[in-house]
Each structure stands twice: as C-alpha cells, then as structure tokens.
Amino acid sequence: MPDQTQRFLFDDSDVRGEIATLEESYQHVLAKHTYPEPVAQLLGELLAAAALLVGTLKFDGLLILQARSSGAVPLLMVECSSAREVRGIARYHAEQIQPDATLTELMPEGMLAITIDPANGQRYQGIVDLEGATLAECLTNYFAASEQLPTRFWLNADSRRACGLLLQQLPADRLKDPEERDASWEHLRTLADTLTAEELLGLDSETLLHRLYHQEQLRLFDALPIRFRCSCSRERSARALVSLGEEDALQLVAEQGGSVSIDCQFCNEKYTYDAADVAQLFAGGGSDAPSDTRH
C-alpha cells in the first residue's frame, strides 16, 4: 500500500470520511531519531491524524498538531502541508518509559493544539486538554469541545505502518430530520468501532470499506499521495544568524571554535557556518553558496 489518503462519501447520509496509510513517510520520520516503541506508535498515530485532517481542509499552508505534557513524553509534533508533505518529531525521557506505557502514563497533564497556518491569511490555533485514553479519543474530544463538525478518529501504528480512519458529519443536506441524522451518524460510527488494529493496518482502502460498509451506498475517490519532506534549508537556518546581527553572529562563531552549526530537530540535517560564511551573509552574498572554508 503506497503512502496516501482517500476520501469517501455516503450517498444516503451527510457523512464523509478519509482513510490514511503511511509507511515510507513514517519510516523516514522514525529513521531520523531512535524512539522507544510506545513513542514511535504515538508519533505514527499523530502523523496519520495530520494526513486525515489535511484531506478535510481547503487551504494553502501548513497544518500543525502538537501534544505537550509534563510526563515522559513532553512533546509530540507533526506538520503536514497542503502539498501533503509530512514531518514529525517527539521529545522523550527514555528512562521513564515502560514498553507497554499508555498515552495517559506517557503524557499526563497534557495539552493538544491544532494550528492552521495559511500561506496567506490569519493563523488559527485551537487548544484543549489532552483528554482520552488514546490520541484518537483526544482528537475526537477536541472537535467536540471546539463545536466544529462532529468528527471521529480511529488511529493505529506499529513502527512499520501508520494508518487512520476519519468520519465527519456534514451540514444537513440529504437528511433534514434531526433524528434521522443522529441515527445515521450513530450507525456509521458503530460500524467503524468494530474495526480492529490488524484490519486498519493490514487492509487496503477498498477492502476495509467493503468490510465495514458493504450494505451502504458509498463513493470512494481517487487516492492522493503523502510523502515525507522536511522544510528546513540552509537559507532558513541562515536567517537565525542574520537575526543576531553581524557582531553577535561573528562572536558566536569565535566562541564555538571557528564555526557554528544549526541543526534541524526534525531531520537532523546540520548547517555549518564559519566567519567567512557569516561575512558573506551580511555582505548580501546569501547562504546558498557556502565559503570555501566551510567544514
């Protein structure tokens, strides 16, 4: 199964859905750091959630999911662009993590933030308590608390593949009667609740949806690819040095023994600058062509 999302609609109900499957992109994220199994699973589930949510949005920009806590995993962070490029990172204290640790044990007193950062327009962020036994429950509770369209998540990851299913109730169109709408939504959610982790992680979209909804009129749309890509660059890292001012930047280089390195937390890429590079930056020479003295 390639890395992709697929949208589907129920013809006789005001409900839409998304299915996400991530394997190669998930492996790229895990390859950048050594994560304990419970952390790798949580990060995979959040990656799948971001891929699902991007499929429900119409915008040009970046979707950011962050979970923070006071526990063994102080940070989970995933970004997914409107171009469907993902990256992610987790911070953790390895000595505090048990092999069978749950989300509640790993991230007590947690907060969940969803940020939409459009290329043009106003940035939006919603924050709620990280309440739920799983990330899927926490995200479902987020949408319930924010009074947006009723939305339900199912997420699983096993350090090899990360997958997710989303159902979202749409404004009244096909079903006008409130009781009929509620009954339809409950019916479709109940069927999805029978989904096992093995099915979500192991079945292709068509087979999975047929197994759940073979008695429903359903339309499955073309798959859209998801891929890993880190948005870091030498130019972006150079901006951090420029923001210091030339004198302070050169002093930092001297204090660091002749060169300073800026590391990307997401992909571990390292960008190194020496005094000649800094001088080139402030002379307007840019950052794409490092000096010959770069190490």
C-alpha positions as CSV (number, residue, x, y, z in Angstrom):
1,M,0.0,0.0,0.0
2,P,1.5,3.3,-1.0
3,D,1.5,6.4,1.3
4,Q,-1.8,8.0,0.5
5,T,-5.2,9.3,1.7
6,Q,-8.5,8.5,0.1
7,R,-11.8,10.4,0.6
8,F,-15.2,8.7,0.6
9,L,-18.8,9.8,0.8
10,F,-22.0,8.1,1.8
11,D,-24.7,8.8,-0.8
12,D,-27.6,8.4,1.6
13,S,-26.2,10.3,4.6
14,D,-24.5,13.6,5.4
15,V,-21.2,11.9,6.3
16,R,-17.8,11.9,4.7
17,G,-14.7,10.0,5.5
18,E,-10.9,9.8,4.9
19,I,-8.5,6.8,5.1
20,A,-4.8,7.4,5.5
21,T,-2.0,4.9,5.1
22,L,1.6,5.9,5.8
23,E,4.6,3.6,5.5
24,E,7.6,5.1,3.7
25,S,7.0,8.6,5.1
26,Y,6.5,7.1,8.6
27,Q,9.8,5.2,8.2
28,H,11.6,8.4,7.1
29,V,10.4,10.1,10.3
30,L,11.5,7.2,12.5
31,A,14.9,6.9,10.8
32,K,15.9,10.4,12.0
33,H,15.7,9.5,15.7
34,T,15.8,6.4,17.9
35,Y,12.3,6.2,19.5
36,P,11.1,3.7,22.1
37,E,8.2,1.6,20.8
38,P,5.4,3.4,22.6
39,V,6.7,6.8,21.4
40,A,7.1,5.6,17.8
41,Q,3.5,4.4,17.9
42,L,2.2,7.7,19.2
43,L,4.1,9.6,16.6
44,G,2.8,7.4,13.9
45,E,-0.8,7.9,15.0
46,L,-0.3,11.7,15.0
47,L,1.2,11.5,11.5
48,A,-1.9,9.6,10.3
49,A,-4.2,12.1,12.0
50,A,-2.5,15.0,10.3
51,A,-2.8,13.3,6.9
52,L,-6.5,12.7,7.6
53,L,-7.2,16.3,8.6
54,V,-5.4,17.8,5.6
55,G,-7.8,15.9,3.4
56,T,-10.8,17.7,5.1
57,L,-9.3,21.2,4.7
58,K,-9.2,23.5,1.7
59,F,-6.2,25.8,2.2
60,D,-2.7,26.6,1.1
61,G,-0.3,26.3,4.0
62,L,0.6,24.2,7.0
63,L,-1.3,22.1,9.5
64,I,0.5,21.6,12.8
65,L,-0.5,19.1,15.5
66,Q,1.2,19.4,18.9
67,A,0.7,17.4,22.1
68,R,2.6,18.6,25.2
69,S,2.8,17.2,28.7
70,S,4.7,17.2,32.0
71,G,5.5,13.5,31.6
72,A,7.9,11.1,29.9
73,V,6.9,12.5,26.5
74,P,6.9,16.3,26.8
75,L,6.3,16.8,23.1
76,L,4.8,15.2,20.0
77,M,4.7,17.4,17.0
78,V,3.7,16.7,13.4
79,E,3.4,19.1,10.4
80,C,1.6,18.3,7.2
81,S,1.5,20.9,4.3
82,S,-1.4,21.4,1.9
83,A,1.0,19.8,-0.6
84,R,0.7,16.7,1.6
85,E,4.3,16.6,2.8
86,V,4.7,15.5,6.4
87,R,7.4,15.6,9.0
88,G,7.3,14.9,12.8
89,I,9.3,14.7,16.0
90,A,8.9,13.5,19.6
91,R,10.8,14.5,22.7
92,Y,11.0,11.9,25.5
93,H,12.8,10.8,28.6
94,A,13.8,7.2,27.9
95,E,14.4,6.2,31.5
96,Q,10.8,6.9,32.3
97,I,9.2,4.8,29.5
98,Q,7.9,1.3,30.0
99,P,7.4,-1.0,26.9
100,D,3.6,-1.1,27.5
101,A,3.2,2.5,28.6
102,T,-0.2,4.1,27.7
103,L,-0.8,7.6,26.4
104,T,-2.1,8.6,29.9
105,E,1.0,7.4,31.5
106,L,3.4,9.0,29.0
107,M,1.6,12.3,28.7
108,P,-0.1,13.4,32.0
109,E,-1.5,16.9,32.3
110,G,-1.2,17.2,28.5
111,M,-2.5,19.8,26.1
112,L,-3.4,19.3,22.5
113,A,-3.1,22.1,19.9
114,I,-4.1,22.2,16.3
115,T,-2.7,25.1,14.3
116,I,-3.6,26.1,10.7
117,D,-1.0,28.4,9.3
118,P,-2.1,29.5,5.8
119,A,0.3,30.9,3.3
120,N,-2.0,34.0,3.1
121,G,-4.3,34.9,5.8
122,Q,-4.7,34.7,9.6
123,R,-3.2,31.9,11.6
124,Y,-5.6,29.9,13.7
125,Q,-4.9,27.8,16.7
126,G,-7.2,25.7,19.0
127,I,-6.0,24.2,22.3
128,V,-7.7,21.7,24.6
129,D,-6.7,19.4,27.4
130,L,-5.3,16.1,26.2
131,E,-8.2,14.1,27.5
132,G,-8.7,10.5,26.4
133,A,-7.1,7.0,26.6
134,T,-5.8,7.3,23.1
135,L,-4.8,10.0,20.6
136,A,-7.9,9.1,18.6
137,E,-10.1,9.8,21.6
138,C,-8.2,13.1,22.3
139,L,-8.7,14.3,18.8
140,T,-12.4,13.3,18.8
141,N,-12.8,15.2,22.1
142,Y,-11.0,18.2,20.6
143,F,-13.6,18.5,17.8
144,A,-16.4,18.0,20.3
145,A,-15.0,20.8,22.6
146,S,-14.4,23.2,19.7
147,E,-18.0,22.9,18.4
148,Q,-16.9,22.1,14.9
149,L,-18.4,19.4,12.7
150,P,-18.8,16.2,14.7
151,T,-15.7,14.2,13.8
152,R,-14.5,10.7,14.9
153,F,-11.0,9.2,14.6
154,W,-9.6,5.7,14.6
155,L,-5.7,5.5,14.6
156,N,-3.1,2.8,14.8
157,A,0.6,2.5,14.3
158,D,3.1,-0.4,14.8
159,S,6.5,1.2,13.9
160,R,6.1,-0.2,10.4
161,R,2.9,1.4,9.2
162,A,0.7,4.2,10.5
163,C,-3.0,4.3,9.4
164,G,-6.1,6.1,10.3
165,L,-9.8,6.4,9.6
166,L,-11.9,9.6,10.0
167,L,-15.6,10.1,9.8
168,Q,-17.1,13.6,9.8
169,Q,-20.8,14.6,9.8
170,L,-21.6,17.3,7.2
171,P,-24.3,20.0,7.4
172,A,-27.8,18.8,6.7
173,D,-28.5,18.1,3.1
174,R,-29.6,14.6,2.3
175,L,-31.2,14.0,5.8
176,K,-33.1,17.0,7.1
177,D,-34.8,15.4,10.1
178,P,-32.5,15.7,13.2
179,E,-33.4,12.2,14.5
180,E,-32.6,10.6,11.2
181,R,-29.3,12.5,11.0
182,D,-28.4,11.3,14.5
183,A,-29.4,7.8,13.8
184,S,-27.4,7.6,10.6
185,W,-24.3,9.1,12.3
186,E,-24.5,6.7,15.2
187,H,-25.0,3.7,12.8
188,L,-21.9,4.6,10.7
189,R,-19.8,5.2,13.8
190,T,-20.9,2.0,15.4
191,L,-19.8,0.0,12.4
192,A,-16.4,1.7,12.4
193,D,-16.0,0.9,16.0
194,T,-15.8,-2.8,15.0
195,L,-12.6,-2.1,13.1
196,T,-9.5,-3.9,14.6
197,A,-6.0,-2.6,14.6
198,E,-5.0,-5.5,12.4
199,E,-7.6,-4.6,9.8
200,L,-6.7,-0.9,9.8
201,L,-3.0,-1.6,9.4
202,G,-3.3,-4.5,7.1
203,L,-6.2,-3.9,4.6
204,D,-6.3,-1.6,1.6
205,S,-8.9,1.1,1.5
206,E,-11.4,-0.7,-0.8
207,T,-11.3,-3.9,1.2
208,L,-11.6,-2.2,4.5
209,L,-14.5,0.0,3.5
210,H,-16.3,-3.0,1.9
211,R,-15.8,-5.0,5.2
212,L,-17.3,-2.1,7.2
213,Y,-19.9,-0.7,4.9
214,H,-20.9,-3.3,2.2
215,Q,-24.6,-2.5,2.9
216,E,-24.2,1.2,2.4
217,Q,-24.1,3.3,-0.8
218,L,-20.5,4.7,-0.8
219,R,-18.3,6.5,-3.2
220,L,-14.5,6.2,-2.9
221,F,-12.5,8.9,-4.6
222,D,-9.0,8.7,-6.1
223,A,-6.1,8.3,-3.7
224,L,-3.8,11.3,-3.1
225,P,-0.1,10.7,-2.2
226,I,1.6,11.6,1.0
227,R,5.3,11.9,1.3
228,F,8.0,12.9,3.9
229,R,9.7,16.2,3.3
230,C,11.5,18.4,5.8
231,S,11.1,22.1,5.1
232,C,14.5,23.1,6.6
233,S,17.2,24.6,4.4
234,R,20.5,26.4,4.6
235,E,18.7,29.6,3.7
236,R,16.3,29.2,6.6
237,S,19.0,28.4,9.1
238,A,21.0,31.4,7.9
239,R,18.1,33.7,8.9
240,A,18.7,32.7,12.5
241,L,22.2,34.0,12.3
242,V,21.2,37.2,10.5
243,S,18.7,37.9,13.2
244,L,21.5,38.0,15.7
245,G,23.3,40.9,13.9
246,E,26.7,40.6,12.4
247,E,28.8,41.4,15.5
248,D,27.0,38.8,17.7
249,A,27.0,36.2,14.9
250,L,30.8,36.5,14.5
251,Q,31.2,36.4,18.2
252,L,29.2,33.2,18.4
253,V,31.4,31.7,15.6
254,A,34.5,32.6,17.6
255,E,33.1,31.1,20.8
256,Q,32.3,27.9,19.0
257,G,35.9,27.4,17.9
258,G,35.6,28.9,14.4
259,S,32.3,27.6,13.2
260,V,28.7,27.3,14.4
261,S,26.2,24.6,13.4
262,I,22.4,24.9,13.3
263,D,20.7,21.5,13.5
264,C,17.2,20.7,12.2
265,Q,15.3,18.9,15.0
266,F,13.1,17.1,12.5
267,C,15.6,15.6,10.1
268,N,18.9,16.0,11.9
269,E,20.3,18.0,8.9
270,K,23.3,20.1,10.0
271,Y,24.1,23.5,8.5
272,T,27.6,24.9,9.4
273,Y,28.8,28.4,9.1
274,D,32.3,29.9,9.7
275,A,33.4,33.5,9.9
276,A,33.7,33.7,6.1
277,D,30.1,32.4,5.7
278,V,28.8,35.0,8.2
279,A,30.6,37.8,6.4
280,Q,29.1,36.6,3.1
281,L,25.6,36.7,4.6
282,F,25.9,40.2,5.9
283,A,27.6,41.4,2.6
284,G,24.4,40.3,0.8
285,G,26.0,37.2,-0.7
286,G,23.3,34.9,0.5
287,S,23.6,31.5,2.1
288,D,23.3,29.0,-0.8
289,A,27.0,29.1,-1.7
290,P,29.0,28.5,1.5
291,S,32.5,29.7,1.6
292,D,35.5,27.5,0.7
293,T,36.5,27.4,4.4
294,R,33.2,25.6,5.4
295,H,33.8,22.4,7.4
